Amino acid sequence: MANFFKPSNKKQPTGQVISVSIDRLDHNGTGVGKYQNKPVFIENTLPQEKVTAKITDAKGKFFKASLVDIQQPSEQRIKPLCKHFKTCGGCDLQHLSFEQHLSFKQQKVIDLFSRNKITAPLPWQDSISSEPYHYRRKARIGVQYNKNGEPIVGFRQKGSNNLAQLKECPVLAEPIKQIFTTLKNFIQTLSLAKSIGHIEVITTDQVSLVVRQLVPLNTQDSDLWKVIAEQQNWQVFIDDGEKIKPLNAITDLFYSIDNTNIKASDKALNIYFAPKDFIQVNHNVNSKMITQAIEWLSLEADDRVLDLFCGLGNFSLPIAKQVDSVVGVEGLQSMVSKAAYNAKVNNINNAEFYQADLNSTWTGSPWLSTTYNKVLLDPARAGAYEAISELLHLNIPHIVYVSCDPASLARDSELLINKGYVIEKIAIMDMFAQTKHIETMVLYKKK
């Protein structure tokens, strides 16, 4: 009888060292070449490079490999500034010259739009660029513990849930870029050695820490936190999983918006927020983004603007300075309350805010009693497909969409185009320099 189960003599390629020419970057910034007529993905490589790599995973349709050596480097390759670049998963593009980052991101948007049947040339505008480093004003720092109970303080390693112990992070704003060693040394002094899950750091006019406390904070550790807070001039909040309470005397958290469209006679707008509230991490790009949104909306004194997913009023309040009225709608009541508070403290009387689930039916919503002629929406990564489906009933001729995920933006754009809108302008905004993440703004107009 024939042996139908005779094992294959074909050599399994896992562990094999191969030579590969890199053709392109995928959407994650990983280099892609060909081996045995299949794509092979190799991190930390760039187009036009010839490299040797070791195959780490052989899938049915592709390979993954780790870089061994660069035989022929790209002209666009630079030495990463961060000493942790090879291990830390926080940045993807530090080995690519900064001038090429925006081109990579723009091409990624083009590819995703093409997948959604949007193949006509896009009307690209000048990108909003960022400082390459020291821009990030808010970050979540992980805390794990080794087998000896010693803390590891940093960000996740590439392709892993384990943390890389960092000494500094050049992407973080200057006041917090070297906070890791200070935190590690301090945590080791606590009596509850494994009591901290993570720490969020925020720097505006001063540094604030939100400490996720996994077990109740005892008096000894509370006193230690107060001492280091005074030494470092930190505001410390304790998050027990239910409530966030200040541990020491604090001042209100806020950031300022000084964009060029605020009248010269007006003071900068102050946007107040709670420690866990969402704020844009790049202050300078945020200000430029608001300015661009105002310009693209072509605001006039009699405009009535609808701001969807309005958050704290980041767009609503600068827009209100230019128009007859603004209505902001947001899913979280806590954010709605803060947006209304921000309007009050900034002496803005023509802005109203409502809570609503924008991804469900809008029928009967009180804010629909007003007729709007322009709309801005700034949704989370999941996008705004359901909200746009409802928005289409309002037949608003002028829409500006701010997106932090190009895949959901492409999907939502297809819906708008199919319903008679055209893309008038589109631009990349480098909110997250050195990373693969993309912020995009699109202006749509009704045909």
ABEGO torsion letter per residue (X at the ends): XBBAABBBABBBABGBBBBBBBABBBAAGBBBBBBGGBBBBBBGBBBGBBBBBBBABBBAABBBBBBABBABBBAABBBBABAAAAABAABAAAABBAAAAAAAAAAAAAAAAAAAGBABBBBBBBBBBBBABGABABBBBBBBBBAAGBBBBEBBBBGBABBBBBABBAABBAAAAAAAAAAAAAAAABABAAABABBBBBBBABBBBBBBBABBBBAAAAAAAAAAAAAAGBBBBBBAGABBBBABBBBBBBBBBBBAABBAABBBBBBBBBAABBBBABAAAAAAAAAAAAAAAGBBAABBBBBBGAEAGAAAAAAAAABABBBBBBABAAAAAAAAAAAAAAGBAABBBBBBBAABBABGBAAAABBBABBBBBBBAAEAAAAAAAAAAAGBABBBBBBABAAAAAAAAAAAAAAGBBBABBBBBBABBGBABBBBBBBBBBX
